[in-house]
Amino acid sequence: MHTVPDIRRSSGASMQPKRRLGNWMPQQEEAAVAFRRRLAQAARERGRSEPMTGVVRELQALVEGDSVLRMNLSRAIDEALAAGFETAYANFDELICIVDYLMGYAPPFNATVPVATPLNLVLDWPMCMPSGYAVFRDPAFNAQLRKLLTHWCGFLSGPHSRTHLTTAEPDGWFSERAQHKMQLSDYLCDRTQQHWGFASWNDFFTRRLRDDARPVHEPSNPAVIVNACEASPYDVSEDCQLHDRFWIKAQPYSLREILAGTDRNVVERFVGGSVYQGYLSAFNYHRWHAPVAGTIREAYNVDGTYYSELEREGTDARGLNDSQGYTTATAARAIIVIEADEPALGNIACAFVGMAEVSSCRIAVTPGQHVVKGSELGFFQYGGSTYCLIFEPEVIRSFEPGPPFRDDSPPLKVNSLLAHARP
């Protein structure tokens, strides 16, 4: 058996444990190992009697038909095992069996050891090995991952995904502990119906708030900007550049890369401006709302990576978390640009970034549409997520709260105060 190294993060003279953010995966590697073992066992049992899913066969064919891709992925697995990490699979064939099993997997509720992104946990160590970085940036590999995740999203959008949409302890998402943890009384549902009226897992994941659950902070005050997502603060950056080295450890925001489909003249208006970034928890509300009143000028999706990490963050248990600045320029995302009704605010660019199992960033507005502060803009379907708001120079007076941010910062409520604009 491999021993698990103590992966720690340097902080001045002290060493602090690295943590997986957002409750998407277990904090302790021992719990992650136990989950991988259970998945691998269930996958082997299924594989004896069930044919492989078509989209998984396509991924298998892609890797086996590309000698460089197969070499790098095989080496990444070997490197993870040699480094002492327990993956629960020893080669690509065993990995693809687990991936196939996950195509029909409905996540259970677990307040203490959550595994809301199981594929991320399965890939956790190979993806941050030296050979793994090239694999998870490969365009053809990511295109097939997109098809794979779209297939799983389809399962999670169907009635067979409701296995754990029950009040049963301890795995039910409507169990007493889950109701308390997730504040389910804030959401619309019909408790008299089976599965509380939710048609699928994704229907539950993208559940809607009651009208009075998240009031808009000072809705008529244009100088108040509100949170677009229910997310914990991650970073605030000033003086952002048109092109920057988003691949270095500092991960500055590179506007041309983030706003890949926006006209350069519009992007240049943000040069020298501010960026706020927050990350979402597995247990939180996953719809996006307008931070200001205004007119939608851009609304589009950008294809990108799903599990690519930044080498400079090192081999650790939270690689995607520590690479969140980098993912704004590389990951699959939705971009919405709002021209504020208040001229002093200019344009606000919103980047809703899919991480790990997020295969769907669904936009619910169209260019030319007017939105009031707090209007719904779209939503994430299942998976880990981060987002950022980009402001033109000299717009923001102060963010609330401001940095430094703690890893265990609670999420800021959607529609609550995020920033004050300059007079």
JOKAPE-V453726 format. One record per pair of residues at least 12 apart in sequence whose C-alpha atoms are under 10 Angstrom apart, sorted by sequence separation. I is the first residue (numbers start at 1). J is the second residue. If there is no record, write none. Layout:
BEGIN
i={I	I}
j={J	J}
END
This chain:
BEGIN
i={6	7	77	78	106	167	240	241	242	243	244	246	255	256	307	308	309	310	311	336	337	338	364	365	400	77	78	105	239	240	241	242	243	244	255	307	309	310	336	337	363	364	365	77	238	239	240	241	242	243	256	306	309	310	335	336	337	363	364	76	77	189	237	238	240	241	242	243	255	256	308	309	310	335	336	362	363	364	74	75	76	102	103	188	214	237	242	255	310	334	335	336	362	363	400	401	402	74	75	102	174	187	242	254	309	310	334	335	361	362	363	400	401	402	73	74	77	189	308	309	333	334	335	361	362	399	400	401	73	74	99	188	189	308	333	334	360	361	362	399	400	99	187	188	189	255	307	332	333	334	360	361	398	399	400	98	174	187	188	189	253	306	309	331	332	333	359	360	361	398	399	7	70	173	174	186	187	188	242	253	305	308	309	329	331	332	333	358	359	360	397	398	399	6	99	184	186	187	188	252	304	308	328	330	331	332	358	359	360	396	397	398	5	98	99	185	186	187	304	305	306	307	328	329	331	332	357	358	359	361	395	396	397	398	4	184	185	186	187	242	304	305	306	328	331	333	357	358	395	396	397	4	186	187	241	242	304	305	306	327	328	332	333	334	335	352	354	356	357	358	395	396	397	3	95	186	241	242	302	303	304	305	306	327	328	332	333	334	336	350	352	353	354	355	356	357	358	394	395	396	64	95	166	167	173	185	186	242	243	302	303	304	305	327	332	333	334	335	352	354	355	356	357	394	395	4	63	64	165	166	167	241	242	302	303	304	324	332	333	334	336	338	339	341	354	355	356	119	165	166	240	241	242	302	303	336	337	338	340	341	354	355	164	165	173	239	240	241	301	302	303	324	336	338	339	340	341	353	354	355	60	162	163	165	239	240	241	301	302	338	340	353	354	60	89	162	165	238	239	240	241	300	301	302	338	340	352	353	354	87	88	165	238	239	240	300	301	321	352	353	60	87	165	237	238	239	240	262	263	299	300	301	320	351	352	353	60	86	87	162	165	237	238	239	262	299	300	320	351	352	59	60	87	162	163	164	237	238	261	262	298	299	300	350	351	352	87	161	162	163	236	237	238	261	262	298	299	350	351	57	85	86	87	159	160	161	162	165	236	237	261	297	298	299	349	350	351	56	59	85	159	160	161	162	235	236	237	260	261	296	297	298	349	350	374	375	56	85	158	159	160	161	162	235	236	259	260	261	296	297	298	336	348	349	350	374	83	157	158	159	162	234	235	236	260	279	295	296	297	336	348	349	373	374	56	57	156	157	158	159	233	234	235	259	260	294	295	296	297	347	348	349	52	53	56	80	81	156	157	158	159	233	234	235	258	294	295	296	334	347	348	52	55	56	80	81	103	155	156	157	158	232	233	234	279	293	294	295	334	346	347	53	54	77	79	80	83	103	106	154	155	156	157	231	232	233	234	278	290	292	293	294	295	334	345	346	40	41	52	53	56	79	80	103	104	105	155	156	157	231	232	233	277	291	292	293	294	306	307	308	333	345	346	348	40	52	53	55	77	78	80	100	103	104	153	154	156	157	230	231	232	277	290	292	293	294	306	307	308	344	345	347	37	39	40	51	52	76	77	79	80	99	103	104	106	107	153	156	227	229	230	231	232	291	292	293	294	302	304	305	306	307	345	346	36	37	38	44	47	53	76	77	79	80	102	103	104	105	106	228	229	230	231	292	297	299	301	304	305	306	307	344	345	36	37	43	46	47	50	52	53	75	76	78	79	80	103	104	105	227	229	230	277	294	296	297	298	299	301	302	303	305	306	344	345	33	34	36	37	43	45	46	74	76	77	79	80	100	103	104	294	295	296	297	298	301	306	333	335	337	33	34	35	36	43	44	47	73	76	78	79	103	231	292	294	296	306	333	334	335	336	337	32	33	34	40	43	44	46	47	72	73	75	76	77	106	107	108	230	231	294	333	32	33	40	42	43	46	75	76	77	105	106	107	108	109	229	230	231	292	29	30	42	43	45	73	75	76	104	105	106	107	108	109	229	230	292	303	29	40	41	43	44	72	74	75	76	104	106	107	108	109	229	230	291	39	40	43	72	73	74	76	105	106	107	108	229	230	290	328	39	40	42	43	72	73	76	106	110	111	228	229	230	251	291	301	302	327	328	39	42	71	72	73	109	110	111	228	229	290	301	327	328	40	72	73	74	109	110	227	228	229	249	251	300	301	324	325	36	39	69	72	73	108	109	110	111	227	228	229	247	248	249	250	251	288	300	301	324	325	39	69	72	73	108	109	110	226	227	228	247	248	249	250	300	321	324	325	71	72	107	108	109	226	227	228	246	247	248	249	288	299	320	321	69	70	107	108	109	225	226	227	247	248	249	299	300	321	39	68	69	107	109	111	225	226	299	300	68	69	110	111	224	225	258	298	299	300	109	110	224	225	258	298	299	69	109	223	258	259	260	296	297	298	299	111	222	258	259	260	267	296	297	298	69	111	221	222	251	254	257	258	266	295	296	297	63	69	220	221	251	253	254	257	258	295	296	297	219	220	249	250	251	252	253	255	256	257	258	262	275	277	295	296	297	219	249	251	252	253	254	255	259	261	262	275	276	277	279	287	288	294	295	296	216	248	250	251	253	254	258	259	260	262	275	277	287	288	294	295	296	209	247	249	250	251	253	258	259	270	287	288	294	295	345	63	205	207	208	246	249	251	258	259	269	270	287	293	294	295	344	345	3	5	35	62	63	205	206	207	208	209	247	248	251	259	269	270	293	294	299	344	345	2	4	5	39	62	205	206	207	208	246	247	270	292	293	294	344	2	3	4	5	35	205	206	207	246	247	267	291	292	293	2	3	4	32	59	205	206	245	246	266	290	291	292	293	296	2	3	4	31	32	36	40	59	62	205	246	247	267	289	290	291	292	293	1	2	3	31	32	35	36	39	59	246	247	266	289	290	291	292	1	2	26	31	59	60	246	289	290	291	1	2	26	27	28	36	37	59	289	290	291	26	27	32	35	36	58	59	288	289	290	291	23	25	26	27	35	36	234	262	288	289	290	23	25	26	33	56	59	234	288	289	290	23	24	25	26	32	33	55	56	58	59	235	287	288	289	23	24	25	26	32	55	58	234	235	259	287	288	289	23	24	25	56	234	258	259	287	288	22	23	24	25	32	55	56	258	259	286	287	288	23	24	25	55	258	286	287	22	23	24	54	55	107	285	286	287	25	26	53	55	56	106	258	285	286	24	25	55	286	24	54	55	286	53	187	286	291	184	186	286	288	182	183	184	282	182	183	282	181	182	281	282	181	182	280	281	282	280	281	178	279	280	281	279	280	278	279	280	278	279	277	278	279	277	278	276	277	278	276	277	275	276	277	275	276	274	275	276	274	275	273	274	275	222	273	274	222	223	271	272	273	274	222	225	270	271	272	273	274	221	222	223	270	271	272	273	274	275	222	223	228	269	270	271	272	273	274	222	229	269	270	273	276	291	292	228	268	269	290	291	267	289	290	291	276	288	289	291	284	287	288	291	285	286	291	281	284	285	258	281	280	279	280	278	279	278	255	253	276	276	228	227	228	226	227	228	225	226	228	224	225	228	229	240	222	240	220	221	234	236	238	240	219	220	233	234	235	236	237	238	239	240	219	231	232	233	234	239	218	219	231	233	238	239	217	231	146	149	216	217	229	146	216	229	238	146	215	216	228	229	143	145	146	214	228	142	143	145	228	142	143	145	227	142	143	236	139	141	142	116	117	139	141	142	116	139	142	236	237	115	116	137	138	233	235	236	114	137	233	235	236	114	136	137	233	234	235	236	136	137	138	233	234	235	136	137	225	233	234	111	135	136	137	206	207	223	224	233	234	135	136	206	223	227	232	233	234	109	133	134	205	206	223	225	226	232	233	132	133	134	205	206	225	232	233	234	132	133	205	206	232	233	132	133	204	205	232	233	133	202	203	204	205	231	232	233	128	132	202	203	231	232	233	127	128	129	201	202	230	231	232	127	128	130	201	230	231	232	127	128	129	229	230	231	124	128	229	230	231	123	130	228	229	230	128	129	130	227	228	229	230	233	120	128	129	146	226	227	228	229	230	120	128	129	226	227	228	229	119	127	128	226	227	228	126	128	142	226	227	228	125	128	142	225	226	227	228	124	125	128	225	226	227	124	125	127	128	224	225	226	227	124	125	127	137	224	225	226	124	125	137	224	225	226	124	224	225	121	124	219	223	224	225	216	217	218	223	224	215	216	217	218	222	223	224	214	215	216	217	218	221	222	223	120	213	214	215	216	217	223	213	214	215	216	217	222	214	153	152	153	153	149	150	152	153	149	150	151	22	148	149	150	22	149	150	21	146	148	149	145	146	147	146	145	146	157	156	157	156	153	153	152	153	83	123	149	80	120	121	120	119	120	117	118	119	117	118	117	116	117	24	22	23	24	25	21	22	23	24	21	22	23	24	21	22	23	21	22	23	22	120	120	117	118	116	117	116	117	116	29	28	27	26	27	25	25	20	21	19	20	21	18	19	20	17	18	19	20	21	22	17	18	19	20	21	18	20	21	19	20	19	9	18	9	7	8	9	7	8	7	8	6	7	5	6	7	24	24	25	24	23	24	22	21	22	22	22	21	22	20	21	22	19	21	22	18	19	22}
j={18	19	89	90	118	179	252	253	254	255	256	258	267	268	319	320	321	322	323	348	349	350	376	377	412	90	91	118	252	253	254	255	256	257	268	320	322	323	349	350	376	377	378	91	252	253	254	255	256	257	270	320	323	324	349	350	351	377	378	91	92	204	252	253	255	256	257	258	270	271	323	324	325	350	351	377	378	379	90	91	92	118	119	204	230	253	258	271	326	350	351	352	378	379	416	417	418	91	92	119	191	204	259	271	326	327	351	352	378	379	380	417	418	419	91	92	95	207	326	327	351	352	353	379	380	417	418	419	92	93	118	207	208	327	352	353	379	380	381	418	419	119	207	208	209	275	327	352	353	354	380	381	418	419	420	119	195	208	209	210	274	327	330	352	353	354	380	381	382	419	420	29	92	195	196	208	209	210	264	275	327	330	331	351	353	354	355	380	381	382	419	420	421	29	122	207	209	210	211	275	327	331	351	353	354	355	381	382	383	419	420	421	29	122	123	209	210	211	328	329	330	331	352	353	355	356	381	382	383	385	419	420	421	422	29	209	210	211	212	267	329	330	331	353	356	358	382	383	420	421	422	30	212	213	267	268	330	331	332	353	354	358	359	360	361	378	380	382	383	384	421	422	423	30	122	213	268	269	329	330	331	332	333	354	355	359	360	361	363	377	379	380	381	382	383	384	385	421	422	423	92	123	194	195	201	213	214	270	271	330	331	332	333	355	360	361	362	363	380	382	383	384	385	422	423	33	92	93	194	195	196	270	271	331	332	333	353	361	362	363	365	367	368	370	383	384	385	149	195	196	270	271	272	332	333	366	367	368	370	371	384	385	195	196	204	270	271	272	332	333	334	355	367	369	370	371	372	384	385	386	92	194	195	197	271	272	273	333	334	370	372	385	386	93	122	195	198	271	272	273	274	333	334	335	371	373	385	386	387	121	122	199	272	273	274	334	335	355	386	387	95	122	200	272	273	274	275	297	298	334	335	336	355	386	387	388	96	122	123	198	201	273	274	275	298	335	336	356	387	388	96	97	124	199	200	201	274	275	298	299	335	336	337	387	388	389	125	199	200	201	274	275	276	299	300	336	337	388	389	96	124	125	126	198	199	200	201	204	275	276	300	336	337	338	388	389	390	96	99	125	199	200	201	202	275	276	277	300	301	336	337	338	389	390	414	415	97	126	199	200	201	202	203	276	277	300	301	302	337	338	339	377	389	390	391	415	125	199	200	201	204	276	277	278	302	321	337	338	339	378	390	391	415	416	99	100	199	200	201	202	276	277	278	302	303	337	338	339	340	390	391	392	96	97	100	124	125	200	201	202	203	277	278	279	302	338	339	340	378	391	392	97	100	101	125	126	148	200	201	202	203	277	278	279	324	338	339	340	379	391	392	99	100	123	125	126	129	149	152	200	201	202	203	277	278	279	280	324	336	338	339	340	341	380	391	392	87	88	99	100	103	126	127	150	151	152	202	203	204	278	279	280	324	338	339	340	341	353	354	355	380	392	393	395	88	100	101	103	125	126	128	148	151	152	201	202	204	205	278	279	280	325	338	340	341	342	354	355	356	392	393	395	86	88	89	100	101	125	126	128	129	148	152	153	155	156	202	205	276	278	279	280	281	340	341	342	343	351	353	354	355	356	394	395	86	87	88	94	97	103	126	127	129	130	152	153	154	155	156	278	279	280	281	342	347	349	351	354	355	356	357	394	395	87	88	94	97	98	101	103	104	126	127	129	130	131	154	155	156	278	280	281	328	345	347	348	349	350	352	353	354	356	357	395	396	85	86	88	89	95	97	98	126	128	129	131	132	152	155	156	346	347	348	349	350	353	358	385	387	389	86	87	88	89	96	97	100	126	129	131	132	156	284	345	347	349	359	386	387	388	389	390	86	87	88	94	97	98	100	101	126	127	129	130	131	160	161	162	284	285	348	387	87	88	95	97	98	101	130	131	132	160	161	162	163	164	284	285	286	347	85	86	98	99	101	129	131	132	160	161	162	163	164	165	285	286	348	359	86	97	98	100	101	129	131	132	133	161	163	164	165	166	286	287	348	97	98	101	130	131	132	134	163	164	165	166	287	288	348	386	98	99	101	102	131	132	135	165	169	170	287	288	289	310	350	360	361	386	387	99	102	131	132	133	169	170	171	288	289	350	361	387	388	101	133	134	135	170	171	288	289	290	310	312	361	362	385	386	98	101	131	134	135	170	171	172	173	289	290	291	309	310	311	312	313	350	362	363	386	387	102	132	135	136	171	172	173	289	290	291	310	311	312	313	363	384	387	388	135	136	171	172	173	290	291	292	310	311	312	313	352	363	384	385	134	135	172	173	174	290	291	292	312	313	314	364	365	386	105	134	135	173	175	177	291	292	365	366	135	136	177	178	291	292	325	365	366	367	177	178	292	293	326	366	367	138	178	292	327	328	329	365	366	367	368	181	292	328	329	330	337	366	367	368	140	182	292	293	322	325	328	329	337	366	367	368	135	141	292	293	323	325	326	329	330	367	368	369	292	293	322	323	324	325	326	328	329	330	331	335	348	350	368	369	370	293	323	325	326	327	328	329	333	335	336	349	350	351	353	361	362	368	369	370	291	323	325	326	328	329	333	334	335	337	350	352	362	363	369	370	371	285	323	325	326	327	329	334	335	346	363	364	370	371	421	140	282	284	285	323	326	328	335	336	346	347	364	370	371	372	421	422	81	83	113	140	141	283	284	285	286	287	325	326	329	337	347	348	371	372	377	422	423	81	83	84	118	141	284	285	286	287	325	326	349	371	372	373	423	82	83	84	85	115	285	286	287	326	327	347	371	372	373	83	84	85	113	140	286	287	326	327	347	371	372	373	374	377	84	85	86	113	114	118	122	141	144	287	328	329	349	371	372	373	374	375	84	85	86	114	115	118	119	122	142	329	330	349	372	373	374	375	85	86	110	115	143	144	330	373	374	375	86	87	111	112	113	121	122	144	374	375	376	112	113	118	121	122	144	145	374	375	376	377	110	112	113	114	122	123	321	349	375	376	377	111	113	114	121	144	147	322	376	377	378	112	113	114	115	121	122	144	145	147	148	324	376	377	378	113	114	115	116	122	145	148	324	325	349	377	378	379	114	115	116	147	325	349	350	378	379	114	115	116	117	124	147	148	350	351	378	379	380	116	117	118	148	351	379	380	116	117	118	148	149	201	379	380	381	120	121	148	150	151	201	353	380	381	120	121	151	382	121	151	152	383	151	285	384	389	283	285	385	387	282	283	284	382	283	284	383	283	284	383	384	284	285	383	384	385	384	385	283	384	385	386	385	386	385	386	387	386	387	386	387	388	387	388	387	388	389	388	389	388	389	390	389	390	389	390	391	390	391	390	391	392	340	391	392	341	342	390	391	392	393	342	345	390	391	392	393	394	342	343	344	391	392	393	394	395	396	344	345	350	391	392	393	394	395	396	345	352	392	393	396	399	414	415	352	392	393	414	415	392	414	415	416	402	414	415	417	411	414	415	418	413	414	419	410	413	414	388	411	411	411	412	411	412	412	390	390	418	419	373	373	374	373	374	375	373	374	376	373	374	377	379	390	373	391	372	373	386	388	390	392	372	373	386	387	388	389	390	391	392	393	373	385	386	387	388	393	373	374	386	388	393	394	373	387	303	306	373	374	386	304	374	387	396	305	374	375	387	388	303	305	306	374	388	303	304	306	389	304	305	307	389	305	306	399	303	305	306	281	282	304	306	307	282	305	308	402	403	282	283	304	305	400	402	403	282	305	401	403	404	283	305	306	402	403	404	405	306	307	308	403	404	405	307	308	396	404	405	283	307	308	309	378	379	395	396	405	406	308	309	379	396	400	405	406	407	283	307	308	379	380	397	399	400	406	407	307	308	309	380	381	400	407	408	409	308	309	381	382	408	409	309	310	381	382	409	410	311	380	381	382	383	409	410	411	307	311	381	382	410	411	412	307	308	309	381	382	410	411	412	308	309	311	382	411	412	413	309	310	311	411	412	413	307	311	412	413	414	307	314	412	413	414	313	314	315	412	413	414	415	418	306	314	315	332	412	413	414	415	416	307	315	316	413	414	415	416	307	315	316	414	415	416	315	317	331	415	416	417	315	318	332	415	416	417	418	315	316	319	416	417	418	316	317	319	320	416	417	418	419	317	318	320	330	417	418	419	318	319	331	418	419	420	319	419	420	317	320	415	419	420	421	413	414	415	420	421	413	414	415	416	420	421	422	413	414	415	416	417	420	421	422	320	413	414	415	416	417	423	414	415	416	417	418	423	416	357	357	358	359	356	357	359	360	357	358	359	231	357	358	359	232	359	360	232	357	359	360	357	358	359	359	359	360	381	381	382	382	381	382	382	383	315	356	382	315	355	356	356	356	357	355	356	357	356	357	357	357	358	280	279	280	281	282	279	280	281	282	280	281	282	283	281	282	283	282	283	284	284	383	384	382	383	382	383	383	384	384	317	317	317	317	318	317	318	316	317	316	317	318	316	317	318	316	317	318	319	320	321	317	318	319	320	321	319	321	322	321	322	322	313	322	314	314	315	316	315	316	316	317	316	317	316	317	318	356	383	384	384	384	385	384	384	385	386	407	407	408	407	408	409	407	409	410	407	408	411}
END
